[in-house]
Amino acid sequence: MKPIIFIPGIEATRLVDTNSFGFDTIWNAYDTLGTSLASKFTGPHIDEPLQLNPLYDVSTSVIVGRDTVASLPYQNTFASLSKKIPDPIFPFGYDWRLSNAVNATRLKDFVQYLQRKLQITTGFRFITHSMGGLIFSCYLRQISNYDHIDKVILCAPPFMGSPYALVHMVKGSGGLRGFISKILGQNDDIRKIVRTYPGLFEILPVYPGALTYTNDQSPVDLLRLDNWQSNVCDDKDNAIIDLFPQRLAALARFRWNDHQDYTLLDVQLRKKIIVVAGIDPKTNSNTLTHLPVIRQQSDILNFLQLDGINDKTNNQSGDGTVPKVSSTWFSDVLITIGVPKDGIVDQLGDNIDFHGMFLRDSRVQNIIARYFKNDLYPAAVSPAGTLQPDPAVIGNLCYFAGGSLPILQRG
């Protein structure tokens, strides 16, 4: 037996008030097409900020806990995999508002629970989607023995964050969703509440060129409080006074200590890991990659220029949410493959949200199934201690570490 542990993406776990008789819904994950479209167009309304100590909600009577994992993005995938792979699959839902390091600790407890339940200590396989990859990275930092890890597939991981996290914190929802949210009086409340969530801070973009000042193109470092838009971090109406300095200090700890730098990871473990990144091979495609910042606009410092945010000059390759530069950040040391977005007529439903529905893509499912069904790793370790790609891995698919990113076409 080689159990599979699945770690979903942000917002893909339903959150409930465990201190209520009916486990009242705090956040409804995307369980069906109807709930997904409703959230897409009207905007979710979540009104539970976190305390300065982010393990606890501000409301004294509310205790938030994880519930079910969203079925729409994943159920089809695992139903398909179950027909090809006999091993059990265990979804690991989590409170995505919290730090990925906190959820990594809970993942460690979950793995130990499964080891005792199944009476096995080795052979565990991991599949992650989006933020789930950051939880797994933190998990690697918290353990010293990797013998139980057999194979790992990280799908669309935001290793170095995404600009959309910052847009959500500053502007809230855009388009029709944002318009309706404003009518309902929700948009302002939501963006202030999510500023209390460490999980959102930890997917802020930190790759070179993510944010630059418009006057001299110098970088904007979001780890520094004086680089933030002043009416965001100094908002006196925020749920918690003086929260921002503590959140940024925690973000620095996450980036420097909690999050695994795969370049430092043992090569014997790296050979077991595949990264599958969603990309668009077209130049200036549809993923927001760069945000311009004006040093001062009226009385606001570090003003995030969001007018024309969808201009092609700010959009590069990626999966529509995570830029290619972020998801392929460790391609020099991890076997990485790019799965391009199809034309909209090829897979209409899934292409509406390529990132969110990434695991529904048949190419991604084939990579997972073929890799887990055989006993080969995507690379061997050379005598010099480097990875040597194995062209025979996963049928006729060939993976390369570093250099040009191979693209898996349909067919």
Secondary structure, DSSP 8 states (H G I E B T S, - for coil): ---EEEE--TT-EEEEETTSTT-EEEE----SHHHHHHHHHH-------B-SSTTSBSSTT--EEEEEE-STTTHHHHHHHHHH--S-EEE----TTS-HHHHHHHHHHHHHHHHHHHT--S-EEEEEETTHHHHHHHHHHH-S--TTEEEEEEES--TT--HHHHHHHHT---HHHHHHHHHTT-HHHHHHHHTT-HHHHTTS--STTSEEETTT--B--TTSGGGS-HHHHT-TTSSSTTHHHHHHHHHHHIIIIIS--GGGS-HHHHTTEEEEEEE--STT-SEE--EEEEEEETTEEEEE--TTTT-GGGEESBSSSSBHHHHTTTTTTSEEEEEE---TTTSHHHHTTTTTTGGGSHHHHHHHHHHHHSS--SEEE-TTS-EEE-TTSSTT---BSSSS--B----
